[in-house]
């Protein structure tokens, strides 16, 4: 249970640090630099400790999973950070991801959900709806950029990216199992992050081409205080968080691990209140709790 608790904590820290990076460096430039740093660390760990975890039969599946999850998903995630803050962004992302994953598995693999799953999905959507409609009770205006509605759409897309990426990743793992190939989780994360770096780079290029202004690329020089947040966002999630997650899956049943990790939006509430002055109202707290309970039930009961 301890590794799962650590995973939850590090994923929450990844959210609050990622929000700071999105505000200070700009969403897409910050996302690209963060993923690049994570790729370097994951690549070194994979090449030094798990050099046999690279196989052509599975690489393409992991890469496609990364294109959707770390690529589309994280581009949308950082766009949502700017507009919603970390608390609501992670709530929508983590709570909607399993809903999208179930839908993709149904459409692609033919795994039709049973009534228990549909009840859990209804509870999740109800809680998310409450959390969105009932806002914060802030005395100090949090740092935000852009329209709230655009942030909600971006967070939903991020949930789609994460959920769909997870399904494709499981497909890669099934291919590895059929081929009797051993793929370590850190190596799989590296192969997926590589695709995210590529997508992030292309998005930065497109935005620079469409805009006459630079995408605050000199930000690391002129805003040195952001470096701590940047390395935190890079390490807490894709590197340390993923490592703890893999550790948890080896020591505990996957349903229990995922249920514990589903508590991340609740853990984030006091963290975002301190770092972003984002204090949720009672109805927003209730909505978050209902949504998280729905996700936990989905993993444990359905």
N, C-alpha and C positions, 0 to 999 in steps of 0.2 A: 504493500500500500504506500510505503514511503516514496518510492520512485514516481508513482502517479501523482502524489501531492507535490513533489518537486516539479514535475512537468506542468502542473496547473499554475504554480507560482511563476515559473519562468515564462510560460505563455502569456500570463498577465503582464509581467514586466516587459515582454516584447511588445505588447500592445501600447502601453503608456509611453515607452521610448520611441516607438514607431510614429506615434502621433506628434511628438516633439520634432522629429526629423521632418515629417511632412510639412509642418507649419514653417519651420525655419529654413529648410532647403528647397521647398517645393515638393509636391507629392511624387512626381515621376523621377526627377533627378535623385531625390532622397531614396526612393525605392531601388533605383538602379545601383547606386553606390552601396547601399545596404546589402543587396543580393550579391554584388561583386565581392565584398569583404567576406560574406558567408561562404561563397564558392571557394575562395582561397583557403579558408580554414578547413572546410569539409574535404576539399581536394587533397590537401596535405595529409589529413588524417586517413583518408581512404587509400592513398597511394603508399603510405608508410605502413599502415596496419592491416589493410584489407586489399592488397593488390590483385587478389584472385577473384574479386567481386565484380569484375567487368566482363560482360559477355554480350556478343552481338545479338543473341536471341532475345535478350531482355532489355538491352539498352534503348531500343526504339520505343518500347512501351513506356519505360520510365521517362524518356525524353518527351513523349507526347503528353504523359501525365503532368510533367513539369510545365509544358506549354500552356496547359489549361489551368493548373493549380497555381504554380508560382508565377506564371506569365500573366494570363488574363486575370486570375484571382488576385494577385498582389498589386497589379496596376489599379484595379478597382478598389482594393482594400485601402491603399494610400490616398486615393481620391476621396474615399469616404472619411478617412482620418481628418482631413482638412475641414470637412463640412459638419461632421457629427461628433467628433471627438472619439477617444478610444473606447469609452464605455458602451455607447450605442453601437458603434461599428462592430466590435467584437461580439456583442450580443446577437446582432443580426447575422453576422458571418458564421459563428459557431452553431447557432441554433437552427439556421436554415440549411447549412451544409448537409446534415443527415437527411433532411427532407428531399433535397435535390438528388442526393446519392441514391435514395430509395426509388425515386422516379426514374433515374437513368438505368438502374438495375432492372426495373420493370420493363422499360421500353427496349433496352438493349439485350438483356439476358433473359427476359421473360419471367423474372421472379416477382410474381404478383403479391402485393402486400396483403396480410390478413387483417381482420377487423381491429385487432389490438394495435397494430401499426397505425391504422387510420385514426384511431382515438388519440394516440400520442401526437400525431401530426396536427390534429385539430387543437390540442392543448398548446402545442408549441406556437402555432399561428395566433391563437388567442393571446397568449402571453406577449409575443412580439408586438402585436397590435396595441396592447395596453402600454407597453414600454415606449413605443413611438409617439402615440397620441398624448400621453401625459408626460410633459417635459420636466426640466430641472427646476430647482428653486434656488438659483444662484444669486448671491448678493454681489458677486463680482462677475462681470461678463467673461466667459471663457474665450480663449483664442480660437477663432474660427475663420475660415475663408470659403466663400461660395454659398450656394443655396442649399438649404436643408433637404429639400425634395431630391435634388441631384445626389446628395450624399446617401439618402435612403436607397435610391436606385443602384448606386455604386456598391453599397454594402450587400444588397441582394445579389448583384453580379459576382461579388467576391465569394458569397456563400455558394453560388452555382459553380464557380471555379474550383473551390476547395472540395465540394462534394463530388463533382465529376472527376476531378483529378484523383481523388481517393479511389473511385471505382476503377479507373484505368490502371492505377498503381496496383490494385489487387489483381487485375488481369495479368500484369507483369509478374507478380509473385506466383500466380498459378502456372504461368509459362515456365518460370524457374523451377517450380516443383515438379512439373511433368518432365522437364529436361534434366532433373536431378542436379540442379545448379544451386549453389549456396550464395545468396546475395545478402550481405550485411546491411542493416538499416541505414547506417551512416553513408555507405556507398550509394545506396538507392537515393538517399536525400541529395547527395552530390550530383548525381545524374539528372535529377529533377530540377535542382537549382540552376544547373547550367542552362537549361531551357528558359528558366525565368530570367536569367541575365540577358539572354539573347532578345527576348521579348521586351524587357525593360530598356535595352539599348535602342531597339528599333523605335519604341515609343518616344524616347528622348530625341532621336534624330528627326522624327516626323514633326514633333512639336516645335523643335528649333527651326525647322524649315518653314512651318506655317506662321511662326511668330518672328517679328523683327527684333525682339529682345532676346537676350540670352536667358537660358533657364537656370539662372543663378548658379552657374557652374563654378564661379569663384567663391561660392559660399563657404567652402571649407577653409579658405584663407581669411575671409573677412568675418566669419562667425566661428571662431575656434571653440567657443563654448558648446557648439553642437556636436563636436567630435565624440564626447562621452556618450551622448544620446545615440549617436550613429553606431558606435561600436556595440552599445547595449542592444540596439534593435537588431544588429547583425548576429550577435552571439546568443542572446537570450532565447530567440526563437529557432531559427534554422540549425544552429549548432548545439548549444547546451540543451535547449528544450527538446529537440528531436532525439538527442542522445538519451536523455532521461525517459522519454517516451518509449524508445526501443528497450531500455532497461526494464521499464515497467511491464511491457508486453511479455518479456521473458520470465518474469517472476509472478505474474498475476493473470487471471483470465481477461481476455480482451474486452469483454462487456463491462467488467468492473473498472478496468483502466479508463475506458472511454466515458463511463458514467462519472468518474471522479474528475476527469479533465473537463467535462461539461460544466463544472462549477466555475470555470475561469471567469465568465462575466460577473459572477457574484464577487469573486476575489478582487476583480478590477475596480469595484465601486469605491472602496476607500483609497485605492491608489490614484484613480483619476480625480477624486475629490481633492487630493493633496497636490498633484502635479498640474492639473488643469482647472482647478476650482469648479469642477463639474459635479454638483451635488444633486442627485436625483430626488424627485418628489416621492411621496408614499405610493402613489399609483404606479409610477414608473418602476419602483422597487418591486411592487407586487407583480407587475407584468414580467419583469426579469426573472423573478423566482418561479412563476408559473411556467415560463418558457423553458427554464433550466430543468425543472422537475419533469416536464414533458420529454426533454432530450434524455434525461437519466432513465426514465421509464422505458423509453424506446430501446435503449441499450440493454437494460436489465430484464425487462418484462416481455417485450415483443420478440 
